[in-house]
């Protein structure tokens, strides 16, 4: 099948479309619930007891893993693997594809992940500390739990997929990279159906909380729902969250042949690196990434109707992304609306880009732009034309969504999805 495809498409520019969405977020376990809460202003932040650190703010998912896994598989596997299985199964069901009959060697699984293995290693060290650190009590499941490909591997085991299944390590840009890589693999003819996106189990490792706290970048607030506040003058850091969102991507011809519902079309993307700092973002390189994505999509800034920002509510990071957006969009894009999803769900790390795109996809149908909440006093350095604050707005049209996701060590990604038009 692959060789026939490549012969028919020697310079393949196949159109790639989204046909299914499966997710779990701190404020919803389906796209419908997630979207409803984004429009209703319902955040998903709560208190979480974190080992060695006490009660901290976090975004916690409340899906039922036993819907798609046996109890033993949940016990043996990882949280990231379980989230991947949930999202993959939900996306495939949502797509309507006849999956049981689909050739499993023609399915690819591409899952973005910020980090993996910290949770399991921390848990094992804590467990053997009860036995004077005797390693005979170390779990023999530790190695398969901590390999970098674990989330995709667990999904492949659950789904019976024998095609390529691996994770993509791209820090907090990973969710976008999952979709970008899947689109590339479909265009190369490597697979005929891609399950892709990003997942995060970050709240289960105390190390990430401790790391952000040591950087002075961990959010504090007496009211959990108001803790994540990008662009607000009182913002004081990141709310660490777990979550996941996976999509089914297909070539347009295949999707049309089976009468699939199409959420949107991958129009273009850009990926680059800052090469300037371990942690601090570089607005010049971010702007270059935005321009690269627009060029890849053959679009102008004014063609974009929603810009979903990466902003994590750190004092400097938000300003620098706004500088990048301002440099690209200026003031000449009156139909461009700008929002932020992390204000509802915190920072879902490797899942962030995928979840944030999903939260905006229904705008193609309802022409409504969800807001950035918790902005009581807009930071003047973050004031951008078209910012949607605290309440949804109706747009004259929504044909194009641009999604930013940036990560540590300077990895930047911008994904553009447009309304599907035959």
C-alpha positions in Angstrom: 0.0 0.0 0.0 2.8 2.5 0.9 4.7 1.8 -2.4 1.6 2.3 -4.4 0.8 5.5 -2.6 4.3 6.9 -3.2 4.2 6.0 -6.9 0.9 7.9 -7.2 2.2 10.9 -5.2 5.9 11.3 -5.9 5.9 14.9 -4.5 3.1 14.4 -2.1 1.3 17.5 -1.0 -1.8 15.6 0.3 -4.2 17.6 2.3 -4.3 16.4 5.9 -7.4 16.6 8.0 -8.5 16.1 11.6 -11.3 13.5 11.9 -11.3 12.6 15.6 -10.6 14.2 19.0 -10.1 12.5 22.3 -9.1 14.3 25.4 -8.9 14.6 29.2 -8.4 18.0 30.7 -8.7 19.4 34.2 -12.1 20.8 33.3 -13.5 18.1 31.0 -13.1 14.6 29.6 -14.6 15.2 26.2 -14.4 17.9 23.6 -18.0 18.9 24.2 -17.5 19.3 28.0 -14.2 21.0 27.6 -15.6 23.5 25.2 -18.7 24.2 27.3 -16.5 24.9 30.3 -14.2 27.2 28.3 -17.2 29.2 27.2 -18.8 29.2 30.7 -15.6 30.4 32.4 -15.1 27.2 34.4 -11.5 26.5 35.4 -10.2 23.1 36.5 -7.5 24.0 39.1 -7.6 22.4 42.6 -5.4 21.7 45.6 -3.1 18.6 45.4 -1.0 17.0 48.1 2.5 16.8 46.7 5.2 14.7 48.3 7.6 16.7 50.4 5.9 20.0 49.5 2.4 19.8 50.9 -0.7 21.3 49.3 -0.1 23.0 45.9 -2.2 24.2 43.1 -2.6 21.8 40.2 -4.7 20.8 37.2 -6.0 17.3 37.9 -7.9 15.1 35.4 -10.8 12.9 36.5 -11.4 10.5 33.7 -12.2 6.8 34.3 -9.2 4.7 33.2 -11.1 1.4 33.6 -13.3 2.4 30.6 -10.5 1.3 28.3 -8.0 -0.6 30.6 -8.0 -3.6 32.9 -7.1 -2.9 36.5 -3.9 -4.8 36.1 -2.9 -2.7 33.1 -3.5 0.5 35.1 -1.4 -0.9 38.0 1.5 -2.1 35.8 1.5 0.9 33.5 2.0 4.7 33.9 -0.3 7.6 34.3 1.0 9.0 31.0 0.3 5.7 29.3 -3.2 5.6 30.8 -4.0 9.1 29.6 -2.6 8.1 26.1 -4.9 5.1 26.0 -7.9 7.1 27.1 -7.3 9.8 24.5 -6.5 7.4 21.7 -9.6 5.3 22.2 -11.8 8.3 22.5 -10.3 9.9 19.4 -10.7 6.7 17.3 -14.3 6.3 18.5 -15.0 9.9 17.7 -13.5 9.5 14.2 -16.0 6.8 13.2 -13.2 4.9 11.5 -13.8 1.1 11.3 -10.8 0.5 13.5 -11.2 -3.2 14.1 -10.9 -3.9 10.4 -8.2 -1.3 9.7 -4.7 -2.7 8.9 -2.9 -2.1 12.2 0.5 -1.9 10.5 -0.8 1.2 8.6 -1.6 3.1 11.9 1.0 5.4 13.4 1.0 6.7 17.0 2.9 10.0 17.6 2.7 11.4 21.1 4.4 14.5 22.3 5.7 14.5 25.9 7.6 17.0 28.0 9.4 14.5 30.1 8.9 10.9 31.1 10.2 8.6 33.8 10.5 11.1 36.7 7.3 9.9 38.3 8.2 6.3 38.3 11.8 6.8 39.6 10.7 9.1 42.3 8.0 6.6 43.4 10.5 3.7 43.4 13.1 5.6 45.5 10.4 6.6 48.0 9.2 3.0 48.2 12.6 1.5 48.9 13.3 4.2 51.4 10.9 2.2 53.6 13.3 -0.7 53.4 16.6 1.0 54.1 17.0 1.5 50.3 17.3 -2.2 49.6 17.0 -2.4 45.8 15.6 -5.9 45.9 12.3 -4.1 46.5 12.7 -2.1 43.3 9.9 -2.9 40.8 10.8 -4.9 37.8 8.3 -2.8 35.8 10.5 0.3 36.4 12.4 0.1 33.1 9.4 -0.2 30.7 7.6 2.4 32.7 10.4 4.9 32.3 11.6 4.5 28.7 10.8 7.6 26.6 8.5 5.8 24.3 6.3 4.5 27.1 3.1 6.6 26.5 3.0 5.6 22.8 4.1 2.1 23.6 1.3 1.6 26.1 -1.2 2.9 23.5 0.1 0.5 20.9 -0.3 -2.4 23.2 -3.8 -1.5 24.1 -4.9 -0.8 20.5 -3.0 -3.7 18.9 -1.2 -1.2 16.6 1.8 -2.7 14.8 2.8 0.4 12.9 5.2 3.1 14.2 4.5 4.2 17.8 6.8 6.6 19.6 6.9 9.7 21.6 8.3 13.1 20.6 10.3 15.0 23.2 9.9 18.7 22.6 9.3 20.1 26.1 6.1 22.1 26.1 6.0 22.4 22.3 5.5 18.7 22.1 1.7 18.6 21.6 2.0 20.7 18.4 4.9 18.5 17.3 2.8 15.4 17.6 0.4 16.7 15.0 3.1 18.2 12.8 5.0 14.9 12.7 1.9 12.9 12.0 1.0 15.2 9.1 4.5 14.6 7.7 4.3 10.9 8.1 0.9 10.8 6.3 2.3 12.8 3.4 5.3 10.5 3.2 2.9 7.5 2.9 4.4 5.9 6.0 0.9 5.4 7.5 -2.7 5.8 6.5 -4.1 6.8 9.9 -2.3 8.8 12.6 -3.1 9.0 16.2 -1.3 12.0 17.5 -1.0 14.9 19.9 0.4 15.2 23.4 0.1 14.0 27.0 1.3 14.9 30.4 1.5 13.2 33.8 3.6 16.1 35.3 1.6 16.6 38.5 2.7 13.2 39.8 6.4 14.2 40.1 7.4 16.5 43.0 10.5 17.4 41.0 8.7 19.6 38.5 6.9 21.5 41.3 10.2 21.9 43.2 12.0 23.0 40.0 9.5 25.7 39.2 9.4 26.9 42.8 13.2 27.2 42.8 12.9 29.4 39.7 10.3 31.6 41.4 7.9 30.4 38.7 5.2 28.4 40.6 1.8 30.1 40.9 0.3 30.9 44.3 -3.3 32.0 45.0 -5.8 31.5 47.7 -8.5 30.7 45.2 -7.5 27.8 42.9 -9.7 28.8 40.0 -8.0 32.2 39.9 -4.4 31.0 40.1 -3.6 30.8 36.4 -3.7 34.3 35.1 -1.8 35.0 31.9 -1.5 38.7 30.9 -2.7 39.9 34.3 -0.5 42.3 36.3 -0.8 40.0 39.3 0.3 36.9 37.6 3.0 35.0 39.5 3.7 31.8 37.8 2.7 28.5 36.3 0.0 26.1 37.6 1.3 22.6 36.8 -1.3 20.3 35.2 -1.8 16.9 33.7 -3.8 16.1 30.7 -3.9 14.7 27.2 -5.4 15.3 23.8 -4.9 13.0 20.8 -6.4 13.3 17.3 -6.9 11.1 14.4 -5.4 12.6 11.2 -6.0 11.3 7.7 -5.3 12.2 4.2 -8.3 14.1 2.8 -9.0 11.5 0.0 -9.2 8.7 2.6 -11.4 10.7 4.9 -13.8 11.7 2.1 -13.9 8.1 0.8 -15.3 6.9 4.1 -17.6 9.9 4.7 -15.7 11.1 7.7 -16.7 14.3 9.6 -13.8 16.8 9.3 -13.0 19.1 12.2 -10.4 21.1 10.2 -7.4 20.9 7.9 -3.7 21.2 8.8 -2.8 24.3 6.8 0.8 24.8 7.8 3.4 24.8 10.6 6.7 26.2 11.8 9.3 24.8 14.1 12.6 26.4 15.2 14.9 26.9 18.1 16.1 29.9 20.1 19.7 28.7 20.6 20.0 31.4 23.3 19.0 30.1 26.8 18.0 27.1 28.8 14.8 28.6 30.1 14.2 32.2 28.9 12.3 32.5 25.7 13.5 34.5 22.7 10.8 36.7 21.1 12.8 37.2 17.9 13.0 33.5 17.3 9.3 33.1 18.3 8.3 35.7 15.7 10.4 33.8 13.2 8.5 30.6 14.0 5.2 32.4 13.5 6.3 33.8 10.1 7.6 30.4 9.1 4.2 28.8 9.8 2.4 31.5 7.9 4.7 31.1 4.9 4.3 27.3 5.1 0.5 27.8 5.0 0.8 30.5 2.2 -1.1 32.9 4.5 -0.8 36.5 5.7 -1.2 37.5 9.3 -4.6 39.0 8.5 -5.8 35.6 7.3 -5.7 34.3 10.9 -8.8 34.7 13.0 -7.8 33.1 16.3 -4.3 33.2 17.8 -4.1 30.8 20.8 -1.2 31.9 22.9 1.3 29.7 24.8 1.5 32.3 27.7 2.0 30.4 31.0 1.5 33.4 33.4 5.2 33.9 34.1 6.0 37.6 34.4 8.6 37.7 31.6 7.4 34.9 29.4 4.0 36.4 28.7 5.6 39.7 27.7 8.1 38.1 25.3 5.4 36.1 23.5 3.3 39.3 23.2 6.4 41.0 21.7 6.6 38.2 19.1 2.9 38.4 18.2 3.0 42.2 18.0 6.0 42.0 15.6 4.1 39.6 13.3 0.5 40.8 13.5 1.0 44.5 14.4 -2.2 46.5 14.4 -3.4 45.7 10.9 -5.4 42.6 11.6 -8.8 43.7 12.8 -10.4 40.2 12.4 -7.7 38.5 14.5 -8.7 37.5 18.0 -6.1 36.4 20.6 -6.9 34.1 23.6 -5.3 31.8 26.1 -6.5 28.4 27.4 -4.0 27.9 30.2 -6.0 30.4 32.3 -8.6 27.6 32.6 -6.5 24.5 32.9 -3.0 25.6 33.9 0.0 24.3 32.0 -0.5 20.8 30.7 3.1 20.7 29.5 3.5 18.2 26.6 -0.3 18.1 26.2 -0.7 21.9 26.2 -0.6 22.6 22.5 -2.9 19.7 21.6 -5.5 20.6 24.3 -5.4 24.3 23.5 -6.0 23.6 19.8 -8.9 21.4 20.7 -10.5 24.0 22.8 -10.6 26.4 19.8 -11.6 24.0 17.0 -15.4 24.3 17.7 -15.0 28.0 16.8 -15.2 27.0 13.2 -18.8 26.0 13.8 -20.1 28.5 16.5 -18.0 31.5 15.6 -17.3 32.1 19.3 -13.9 32.8 20.7 -13.3 31.6 24.2 -11.6 34.1 26.5 -8.6 34.4 28.7 -10.0 34.5 32.2 -8.6 35.9 35.4 -7.4 39.2 33.8 -8.5 41.8 36.3 -5.7 44.3 35.4 -4.2 43.8 32.0 -0.4 44.2 32.0 0.2 47.1 29.5 3.2 45.1 28.2 0.7 42.4 27.2 -1.9 44.6 25.6 -2.5 43.3 22.1 -5.2 44.3 19.6 -7.9 41.6 19.6 -7.2 40.2 23.1 -10.4 38.4 24.3 -10.6 38.8 28.0 -12.9 37.2 30.6 -16.0 36.7 28.4 -16.4 35.0 25.0 -16.9 37.1 21.9 -18.6 36.4 18.6 -16.4 36.7 15.6 -17.6 37.8 12.1 -15.8 34.7 10.8 -13.4 32.0 11.9 -11.6 30.3 9.1 -8.1 30.0 10.5 -6.6 29.1 14.0 -3.0 29.6 14.8 -1.7 27.7 17.9 1.6 28.6 19.6 3.5 26.2 21.8 7.0 26.9 23.1 9.3 25.0 25.4 12.5 24.9 27.5 15.8 24.9 25.7 14.3 27.1 23.1 12.0 24.8 21.1 9.2 26.7 19.3 6.3 25.4 17.4 3.4 27.1 15.6 0.6 25.1 14.0 -2.1 26.5 11.7 -5.4 24.8 11.2 -8.0 26.1 8.8 -11.7 25.5 8.2 -12.2 22.6 5.9 -13.5 23.6 2.5 -13.8 20.8 -0.2 
